[in-house]
Amino acid sequence: MVSQVEVRIPDLGDATNVGVVEVLVAAGATIRKEDPLVTLESEKASMDVPSPVGGRLTSISIKKGDLVTAGTLIGIVEVAETAGAAAPIAGAAPATAARSAAAP
């Protein structure tokens, strides 16, 4: 079985409106857990944001030059579910659950 996971920008501390310097993956790419997805640059530092899951990136929601904050959607990853799946991964949320929570 395959599920879709929303991958979002993690907690950036007190940084807001952080610039996307580079998008390191494209829709359709197969990624592994910890592969860098985007490079962000704040006033204090630059950092790569790693993927919290492995799978196939079905969509990418940000582009170079965008300003992001914690929680901004990076993209959707299709993840093959295994028997006895573990608890949810930090920084990732099932796409359907996140959409439902956002509904009024």
All heavy atoms as an XYZ file, in Angstrom:
713
protein
N       0.841     -1.179      0.000
C       0.000      0.000      0.000
C       0.890      1.248      0.000
O       1.946      1.269      0.595
C      -0.901     -0.025      1.230
C      -1.902      1.062      1.248
S      -3.115      0.723      2.545
C      -4.022      2.213      2.464
N       0.435      2.296     -0.652
C       1.189      3.547     -0.750
C       0.394      4.659     -0.068
O      -0.815      4.753     -0.208
C       1.430      3.914     -2.239
C       2.105      5.256     -2.367
C       2.245      2.839     -2.925
N       1.089      5.490      0.694
C       0.440      6.657      1.296
C       1.164      7.911      0.850
O       2.316      7.861      0.424
C       0.440      6.553      2.825
O       1.748      6.586      3.317
N       0.476      9.027      0.949
C       1.082     10.309      0.603
C       1.402     11.062      1.882
O       0.571     11.145      2.784
C       0.150     11.131     -0.280
C      -0.056     10.504     -1.632
C      -0.784     11.440     -2.574
O      -1.535     12.303     -2.155
N      -0.551     11.271     -3.851
N       2.607     11.616      1.946
C       3.076     12.333      3.128
C       3.429     13.761      2.717
O       4.149     13.973      1.743
C       4.314     11.630      3.733
C       4.886     12.433      4.879
C       3.957     10.224      4.181
N       2.899     14.728      3.456
C       3.267     16.127      3.237
C       4.587     16.388      3.952
O       4.709     16.107      5.143
C       2.205     17.071      3.795
C       0.919     17.053      3.026
C      -0.085     18.057      3.566
O       0.081     18.562      4.694
O      -1.058     18.338      2.841
N       5.558     16.918      3.233
C       6.841     17.276      3.827
C       6.859     18.792      3.959
O       6.628     19.513      2.986
C       8.018     16.767      2.968
C       9.334     17.198      3.570
C       7.954     15.250      2.837
N       7.112     19.269      5.162
C       7.042     20.701      5.462
C       8.365     21.219      6.010
O       9.181     20.459      6.516
C       5.915     20.962      6.467
C       4.552     20.583      5.882
C       3.414     20.931      6.811
N       2.142     20.707      6.154
C       1.534     21.604      5.383
N       2.060     22.788      5.203
N       0.382     21.322      4.803
N       8.529     22.533      5.938
C       9.704     23.179      6.524
C       9.664     22.943      8.033
O       8.645     23.175      8.677
C       9.700     24.705      6.231
C       9.717     24.989      4.726
C      10.843     25.404      6.957
C      10.985     24.602      4.017
N      10.770     22.470      8.611
C      10.796     22.225     10.059
C      10.884     23.535     10.843
O      11.019     24.620     10.264
C      12.072     21.398     10.243
C      12.950     21.813      9.114
C      12.026     22.118      7.959
N      10.864     23.419     12.161
C      11.001     24.576     13.044
C      12.307     25.297     12.730
O      13.365     24.681     12.665
C      10.989     24.103     14.496
C      11.098     25.247     15.488
O      10.928     26.420     15.099
O      11.363     24.959     16.673
N      12.228     26.592     12.512
C      13.403     27.400     12.174
C      13.824     28.302     13.326
O      14.505     29.308     13.121
C      13.099     28.255     10.940
C      12.732     27.488      9.671
C      12.241     28.434      8.592
C      13.914     26.678      9.186
N      13.396     27.961     14.525
C      13.715     28.809     15.673
C      12.958     30.117     15.557
O      11.775     30.123     15.265
N      13.652     31.226     15.725
C      12.985     32.522     15.649
C      13.021     33.120     14.238
O      12.545     34.219     14.020
C      13.583     33.498     16.663
C      15.072     33.748     16.431
O      15.676     33.084     15.568
O      15.631     34.622     17.118
N      13.561     32.383     13.265
C      13.654     32.889     11.893
C      12.296     32.811     11.186
O      11.577     31.827     11.310
C      14.683     32.086     11.105
N      11.943     33.888     10.500
C      10.732     33.921      9.679
C      11.101     34.486      8.318
O      12.115     35.168      8.167
C       9.638     34.801     10.315
O      10.152     36.117     10.493
C       9.181     34.249     11.648
N      10.279     34.193      7.324
C      10.531     34.653      5.959
C      11.961     34.338      5.514
O      12.721     35.212      5.127
C      10.226     36.145      5.815
C       8.752     36.417      5.984
O       7.909     35.647      5.531
N       8.419     37.498      6.650
N      12.292     33.060      5.585
C      13.608     32.570      5.198
C      13.591     32.292      3.693
O      12.653     31.697      3.176
C      13.960     31.301      5.995
C      15.281     30.716      5.552
C      13.973     31.618      7.485
N      14.632     32.713      2.995
C      14.687     32.567      1.547
C      15.078     31.174      1.095
O      15.948     30.534      1.673
N      14.402     30.715      0.026
C      14.770     29.457     -0.617
C      15.860     29.795     -1.623
O      15.627     30.499     -2.597
C      13.562     28.806     -1.320
C      13.984     27.534     -2.056
C      12.446     28.514     -0.326
N      17.074     29.312     -1.364
C      18.225     29.597     -2.213
C      18.291     28.611     -3.375
O      18.668     28.965     -4.483
C      19.532     29.531     -1.393
C      20.750     29.782     -2.254
C      19.485     30.517     -0.245
N      17.909     27.366     -3.098
C      17.988     26.335     -4.125
C      17.001     25.212     -3.818
O      16.828     24.836     -2.669
C      19.413     25.768     -4.173
C      19.681     24.857     -5.328
C      21.157     24.472     -5.423
O      21.965     24.867     -4.561
O      21.482     23.765     -6.373
N      16.343     24.711     -4.866
C      15.510     23.520     -4.758
C      16.345     22.385     -5.349
O      16.753     22.455     -6.510
C      14.174     23.688     -5.503
C      13.363     22.402     -5.431
C      13.376     24.850     -4.911
N      16.631     21.377     -4.543
C      17.582     20.333     -4.910
C      16.946     19.099     -5.543
O      17.665     18.200     -5.972
C      18.383     19.922     -3.670
C      19.099     21.081     -2.960
C      19.631     20.640     -1.614
C      20.205     21.621     -3.840
N      15.613     19.048     -5.604
C      14.898     17.899     -6.164
C      13.797     18.389     -7.094
O      13.395     19.550     -7.030
C      14.287     17.018     -5.054
C      15.362     16.347     -4.227
C      13.374     17.837     -4.155
N      13.316     17.484     -7.934
C      12.220     17.820     -8.848
C      11.101     16.806     -8.664
O      11.330     15.674     -8.217
C      12.720     17.793    -10.291
N       9.888     17.204     -9.008
C       8.754     16.288     -8.954
C       9.079     15.055     -9.788
O       9.676     15.148    -10.860
C       7.500     16.972     -9.467
N       8.726     13.892     -9.244
C       8.994     12.629     -9.915
C      10.256     11.947     -9.438
O      10.474     10.768     -9.710
N      11.097     12.664     -8.704
C      12.364     12.102     -8.222
C      12.113     11.085     -7.108
O      11.194     11.237     -6.312
C      13.270     13.206     -7.699
N      12.935     10.068     -7.069
C      12.925      9.118     -5.964
C      13.944      9.620     -4.947
O      15.088      9.896     -5.301
C      13.311      7.703     -6.440
O      12.338      7.287     -7.407
C      13.337      6.727     -5.287
N      13.491      9.767     -3.708
C      14.355     10.294     -2.659
C      14.449      9.304     -1.509
O      13.575      8.464     -1.326
C      13.853     11.661     -2.140
C      12.420     11.556     -1.609
C      13.957     12.727     -3.221
C      11.896     12.800     -0.942
N      15.522      9.419     -0.757
C      15.719      8.608      0.442
C      15.562      9.505      1.665
O      15.747     10.713      1.581
C      17.111      7.980      0.450
C      17.347      6.988     -0.672
C      18.745      6.438     -0.579
N      19.695      7.547     -0.452
C      20.764      7.715     -1.199
N      21.057      6.865     -2.134
N      21.560      8.746     -1.004
N      15.272      8.892      2.785
C      15.229      9.636      4.047
C      16.575     10.318      4.238
O      17.616      9.721      3.977
C      14.940      8.674      5.211
C      14.804      9.370      6.534
C      14.445      8.392      7.617
C      14.320      9.134      8.936
N      13.963      8.240     10.025
N      16.545     11.583      4.639
C      17.718     12.425      4.886
C      18.321     13.051      3.624
O      19.274     13.822      3.729
C      18.808     11.694      5.683
C      18.359     11.214      7.054
C      17.887     12.323      7.982
O      18.478     13.420      7.988
O      16.908     12.090      8.706
N      17.806     12.735      2.420
C      18.275     13.433      1.218
C      17.903     14.902      1.337
O      16.777     15.230      1.748
C      17.628     12.865     -0.055
C      18.277     11.591     -0.557
O      19.310     11.182      0.014
O      17.742     11.008     -1.520
N      18.799     15.829      0.991
C      18.453     17.252      1.059
C      17.416     17.608     -0.013
O      17.525     17.158     -1.158
C      19.782     17.955      0.813
C      20.648     16.956      0.135
C      20.165     15.601      0.552
N      16.421     18.393      0.376
C      15.355     18.794     -0.542
C      15.524     20.224     -1.033
O      15.373     20.498     -2.220
C      13.988     18.645      0.139
C      13.633     17.247      0.645
C      12.318     17.280      1.403
C      13.581     16.269     -0.506
N      15.788     21.133     -0.105
C      15.958     22.552     -0.428
C      17.063     23.137      0.431
O      17.370     22.621      1.508
C      14.654     23.370     -0.222
C      13.553     22.922     -1.151
C      14.179     23.317      1.215
N      17.642     24.227     -0.053
C      18.608     24.989      0.741
C      17.953     26.312      1.103
O      17.437     27.012      0.227
C      19.906     25.239     -0.049
O      20.455     23.979     -0.443
C      20.922     25.985      0.794
N      17.971     26.632      2.394
C      17.392     27.881      2.899
C      18.510     28.781      3.392
O      19.552     28.297      3.846
C      16.446     27.586      4.061
C      15.306     26.606      3.807
C      14.509     26.401      5.090
C      14.417     27.095      2.679
N      18.269     30.086      3.330
C      19.254     31.027      3.840
C      18.556     32.123      4.624
O      17.689     32.820      4.109
C      20.060     31.626      2.693
C      21.223     32.476      3.161
C      22.138     32.862      2.016
O      21.807     33.823      1.305
O      23.146     32.171      1.832
N      18.953     32.252      5.895
C      18.443     33.326      6.745
C      19.551     34.357      6.913
O      20.631     34.211      6.344
C      18.025     32.770      8.112
O      19.166     32.396      8.860
N      19.295     35.358      7.728
C      20.320     36.367      8.006
C      21.520     35.750      8.715
O      22.635     36.245      8.607
C      19.734     37.484      8.870
C      18.685     38.299      8.160
C      18.070     39.347      9.074
O      18.548     39.543     10.206
O      17.096     39.977      8.641
N      21.291     34.664      9.456
C      22.332     34.075     10.289
C      23.067     32.901      9.636
O      24.228     32.677      9.933
C      21.731     33.607     11.607
C      21.163     34.744     12.430
C      20.570     34.228     13.713
C      19.957     35.364     14.507
N      19.331     34.897     15.741
N      22.383     32.118      8.790
C      23.014     30.901      8.257
C      22.244     30.347      7.067
O      21.106     30.743      6.811
C      23.068     29.844      9.345
N      22.884     29.417      6.371
C      22.170     28.665      5.343
C      22.132     27.211      5.787
O      23.000     26.748      6.534
C      22.839     28.807      3.977
O      24.070     28.165      3.948
N      21.094     26.504      5.354
C      20.943     25.108      5.755
C      20.177     24.328      4.715
O      19.323     24.886      4.014
C      20.227     25.001      7.096
C      18.768     25.450      7.063
S      17.928     25.240      8.633
C      17.059     23.721      8.360
N      20.516     23.042      4.579
C      19.756     22.135      3.741
C      18.658     21.523      4.602
O      18.889     21.195      5.763
C      20.634     21.017      3.186
C      21.568     21.495      2.086
O      21.319     22.574      1.501
O      22.546     20.791      1.802
N      17.473     21.359      4.017
C      16.371     20.706      4.714
C      16.291     19.274      4.190
O      16.033     19.063      3.008
C      15.030     21.433      4.470
C      13.884     20.679      5.126
C      15.102     22.868      4.986
N      16.525     18.279      5.061
C      16.484     16.884      4.630
C      15.060     16.333      4.617
O      14.188     16.820      5.342
C      17.321     16.174      5.689
C      17.101     16.984      6.920
C      16.966     18.414      6.442
N      14.852     15.314      3.818
C      13.557     14.648      3.783
C      13.393     13.765      5.014
O      14.301     13.012      5.354
C      13.440     13.789      2.526
O      12.199     13.101      2.547
N      12.242     13.833      5.676
C      12.004     12.968      6.825
C      11.593     11.554      6.416
O      11.496     10.671      7.257
C      10.879     13.681      7.578
C      10.138     14.398      6.503
C      11.173     14.810      5.493
N      11.317     11.352      5.111
C      10.869     10.050      4.602
C      11.518      9.761      3.263
O      12.020     10.669      2.592
C       9.328     10.006      4.434
C       8.608     10.140      5.761
C       8.852     11.068      3.457
N      11.478      8.509      2.860
C      11.936      8.121      1.537
C      10.740      7.738      0.686
O       9.714      7.309      1.203
N      10.862      7.920     -0.619
C       9.775      7.570     -1.526
C       9.906      8.335     -2.828
O      11.001      8.758     -3.213
N       8.769      8.556     -3.497
C       8.768      9.301     -4.757
C       8.106     10.652     -4.534
O       6.979     10.735     -4.050
C       8.006      8.528     -5.845
C       8.125      9.172     -7.225
C       7.471      8.335     -8.307
N       6.024      8.340     -8.196
C       5.243      9.292     -8.701
N       5.764     10.317     -9.341
N       3.933      9.226     -8.575
N       8.832     11.711     -4.866
C       8.317     13.072     -4.718
C       7.311     13.325     -5.840
O       7.681     13.396     -7.004
C       9.475     14.077     -4.794
C       9.148     15.528     -4.519
C       8.692     15.726     -3.083
C      10.349     16.405     -4.812
N       6.038     13.408     -5.488
C       5.006     13.566     -6.515
C       4.757     15.022     -6.876
O       4.301     15.316     -7.976
C       3.675     12.916     -6.085
O       3.224     13.517     -4.878
C       3.847     11.421     -5.899
N       5.044     15.933     -5.949
C       4.889     17.363     -6.259
C       5.831     18.174     -5.393
O       6.216     17.743     -4.307
C       3.444     17.823     -6.035
O       3.122     17.796     -4.662
N       6.198     19.346     -5.893
C       7.030     20.285     -5.143
C       6.270     21.605     -5.109
O       5.748     22.040     -6.129
C       8.450     20.415     -5.729
C       9.367     21.240     -4.839
C       8.451     20.959     -7.109
C      10.260     20.425     -3.993
N       6.172     22.207     -3.940
C       5.315     23.375     -3.762
C       6.063     24.693     -3.610
O       5.431     25.742     -3.514
C       4.418     23.167     -2.541
O       3.620     22.024     -2.722
N       7.384     24.654     -3.539
C       8.145     25.891     -3.402
C       9.180     25.984     -4.513
O       9.512     24.981     -5.145
C       8.812     26.010     -2.012
C       9.763     24.850     -1.745
C       7.771     26.120     -0.924
C      10.488     24.957     -0.415
N       9.665     27.196     -4.734
C      10.671     27.405     -5.776
C      11.737     28.373     -5.276
O      11.551     29.054     -4.262
C      10.030     27.910     -7.058
C       9.348     29.256     -6.929
C       8.593     29.613     -8.186
C       7.885     30.926     -8.113
N       7.076     31.181     -6.966
N      12.841     28.414     -5.987
C      13.936     29.319     -5.655
C      13.394     30.743     -5.579
O      12.616     31.168     -6.434
C      15.023     29.220     -6.716
C      16.220     30.075     -6.446
C      17.281     29.870     -7.510
C      18.479     30.762     -7.261
N      19.526     30.538     -8.258
N      13.777     31.459     -4.526
C      13.334     32.843     -4.341
C      12.138     32.986     -3.424
O      11.854     34.087     -2.946
N      11.420     31.900     -3.155
C      10.279     31.967     -2.240
C      10.765     32.277     -0.830
O      11.906     31.952     -0.460
C       9.518     30.644     -2.199
C       8.638     30.410     -3.413
O       8.514     31.325     -4.257
O       8.085     29.300     -3.524
N       9.899     32.881     -0.024
C      10.154     33.089      1.402
C       9.273     32.115      2.161
O       8.076     32.022      1.895
C       9.840     34.528      1.807
C      10.710     35.601      1.156
C      10.249     36.993      1.583
C      12.173     35.398      1.493
N       9.871     31.369      3.093
C       9.136     30.340      3.818
C       9.284     30.516      5.318
O      10.190     31.200      5.790
C       9.622     28.928      3.410
C       9.373     28.673      1.933
C      11.095     28.725      3.740
N       8.387     29.879      6.059
C       8.449     29.822      7.515
C       8.228     28.369      7.923
O       7.899     27.525      7.082
C       7.368     30.713      8.167
O       6.087     30.285      7.706
C       7.564     32.177      7.829
N       8.379     28.086      9.185
C       8.126     26.733      9.678
C       6.716     26.311      9.293
O       5.772     27.088      9.437
C       8.301     26.681     11.184
N       6.582     25.104      8.772
C       5.272     24.580      8.389
C       4.921     24.760      6.929
O       3.951     24.176      6.453
N       5.693     25.557      6.187
C       5.424     25.739      4.757
C       5.594     24.395      4.053
O       6.563     23.682      4.283
C       6.385     26.771      4.137
O       6.207     28.018      4.800
C       6.143     26.942      2.652
N       4.650     24.059      3.176
C       4.698     22.800      2.440
C       5.841     22.812      1.435
O       5.950     23.734      0.630
C       3.373     22.562      1.710
C       3.264     21.276      0.896
C       3.306     20.050      1.811
C       1.969     21.285      0.084
N       6.710     21.801      1.515
C       7.769     21.628      0.525
C       7.226     20.800     -0.636
O       7.371     21.160     -1.797
C       9.005     20.926      1.126
C       9.639     21.788      2.211
C      10.023     20.597      0.024
C      10.742     21.102      2.986
N       6.597     19.685     -0.313
C       6.055     18.821     -1.356
C       5.380     17.594     -0.775
O       5.299     17.417      0.441
N       4.900     16.740     -1.692
C       4.216     15.505     -1.316
C       5.088     14.323     -1.756
O       5.563     14.284     -2.889
C       2.839     15.392     -2.012
C       1.970     16.622     -1.737
C       2.133     14.095     -1.619
C       1.435     16.731     -0.347
N       5.263     13.376     -0.851
C       6.054     12.179     -1.139
C       5.152     10.957     -1.012
O       4.440     10.804     -0.017
C       7.242     12.044     -0.155
C       8.032     10.759     -0.428
C       8.157     13.255     -0.241
N       5.174     10.097     -2.038
C       4.492      8.807     -1.958
C       5.424      7.845     -1.245
O       6.571      7.654     -1.663
C       4.183      8.255     -3.347
C       2.958      8.843     -3.966
C       2.592      8.147     -5.277
O       3.395      7.358     -5.822
O       1.493      8.419     -5.761
N       4.925      7.248     -0.163
C       5.724      6.355      0.662
C       5.073      4.984      0.669
O       3.872      4.873      0.915
C       5.820      6.898      2.111
C       6.600      5.966      3.001
C       6.411      8.289      2.113
N       5.854      3.947      0.394
C       5.343      2.583      0.474
C       5.221      2.217      1.941
O       6.186      2.317      2.691
C       6.275      1.626     -0.242
N       4.016      1.825      2.353
C       3.795      1.449      3.749
C       4.243      0.021      3.964
O       4.064     -0.836      3.109
C       2.317      1.589      4.106
C       1.843      3.024      4.115
C       0.380      3.143      4.503
O      -0.249      2.143      4.864
O      -0.130      4.261      4.426
N       4.823     -0.222      5.127
C       5.248     -1.572      5.487
C       4.380     -2.070      6.624
O       3.799     -1.274      7.366
C       6.726     -1.584      5.921
O       6.889     -0.695      7.026
C       7.633     -1.147      4.791
N       4.311     -3.368      6.780
C       3.525     -3.947      7.874
C       4.096     -3.470      9.199
O       5.302     -3.392      9.374
C       3.569     -5.463      7.790
N       3.233     -3.119     10.131
C       3.676     -2.672     11.452
C       4.335     -1.312     11.390
O       5.344     -1.094     12.026
N       3.772     -0.396     10.602
C       4.357      0.939     10.449
C       4.498      1.612     11.802
O       3.668      1.451     12.688
C       3.493      1.783      9.525
N       5.564      2.370     11.949
C       5.865      3.063     13.203
C       5.029      4.320     13.340
O       4.260      4.676     12.456
C       7.347      3.404     13.234
N       5.235      5.034     14.413
C       4.543      6.289     14.689
C       4.903      7.326     13.630
O       5.925      7.194     12.963
C       4.940      6.788     16.064
N       4.098      8.370     13.463
C       4.392      9.405     12.477
C       5.772     10.018     12.676
O       6.268     10.104     13.789
C       3.298     10.451     12.732
C       2.216      9.722     13.445
C       2.893      8.620     14.210
N       6.360     10.442     11.585
C       7.702     11.012     11.582
C       7.610     12.523     11.764
O       6.785     13.173     11.135
C       8.404     10.675     10.263
C       8.518      9.148     10.133
C       9.758     11.332     10.161
C       8.930      8.672      8.790
N       8.453     13.089     12.603
C       8.465     14.545     12.811
C       8.770     15.242     11.508
O       9.625     14.817     10.745
C       9.512     14.904     13.857
N       8.048     16.327     11.206
C       8.273     17.084      9.982
C       7.472     16.551      8.818
O       7.494     17.117      7.744
N       6.771     15.445      9.001
C       5.974     14.861      7.935
C       4.572     14.605      8.471
O       4.392     14.278      9.625
C       6.596     13.556      7.466
N       3.595     14.766      7.619
C       2.217     14.530      8.019
C       1.484     13.855      6.886
O       1.707     14.173      5.728
C       1.532     15.858      8.353
N       0.606     12.890      7.199
C      -0.185     12.309      6.120
C      -0.971     13.405      5.426
O      -1.573     14.261      6.071
C      -1.123     11.341      6.848
C      -0.439     11.062      8.150
C       0.328     12.316      8.477
N      -0.940     13.409      4.107
C      -1.564     14.483      3.327
C      -3.047     14.601      3.636
O      -3.563     15.696      3.790
C      -1.334     14.250      1.840
N      -3.757     13.490      3.743
C      -5.196     13.565      3.968
C      -5.515     14.096      5.356
O      -6.410     14.914      5.505
C      -5.841     12.177      3.787
O      -5.142     11.248      4.614
C      -5.774     11.731      2.351
N      -4.759     13.713      6.356
C      -5.012     14.188      7.723
C      -4.726     15.684      7.827
O      -5.462     16.417      8.459
C      -4.158     13.421      8.720
N      -3.656     16.134      7.200
C      -3.316     17.554      7.271
C      -4.363     18.398      6.566
O      -4.718     19.470      7.026
C      -1.939     17.789      6.653
N      -4.874     17.909      5.425
C      -5.919     18.672      4.725
C      -7.182     18.732      5.547
O      -7.842     19.748      5.620
C      -6.192     18.027      3.350
C      -5.216     18.464      2.313
C      -5.697     18.065      0.925
N      -4.537     17.613      0.196
C      -4.253     16.385     -0.150
N      -5.081     15.412      0.139
N      -3.173     16.087     -0.809
N      -7.550     17.618      6.203
C      -8.748     17.591      7.010
C      -8.651     18.547      8.187
O      -9.599     19.227      8.521
C      -8.979     16.173      7.548
O      -9.191     15.287      6.482
N      -7.477     18.595      8.812
C      -7.277     19.478      9.958
C      -7.383     20.949      9.562
O      -7.785     21.781     10.347
C      -5.925     19.203     10.607
N      -7.035     21.268      8.315
C      -7.061     22.648      7.863
C      -8.453     23.086      7.438
O      -8.723     24.269      7.295
C      -6.090     22.829      6.692
N      -9.352     22.144      7.225
C     -10.701     22.481      6.781
C     -11.461     23.190      7.895
O     -11.276     22.883      9.061
C     -11.437     21.222      6.361
N     -12.321     24.140      7.524
C     -13.082     24.853      8.569
C     -14.079     23.990      9.263
O     -14.577     23.055      8.841
C     -13.786     25.973      7.793
C     -13.661     25.663      6.352
C     -12.610     24.600      6.207
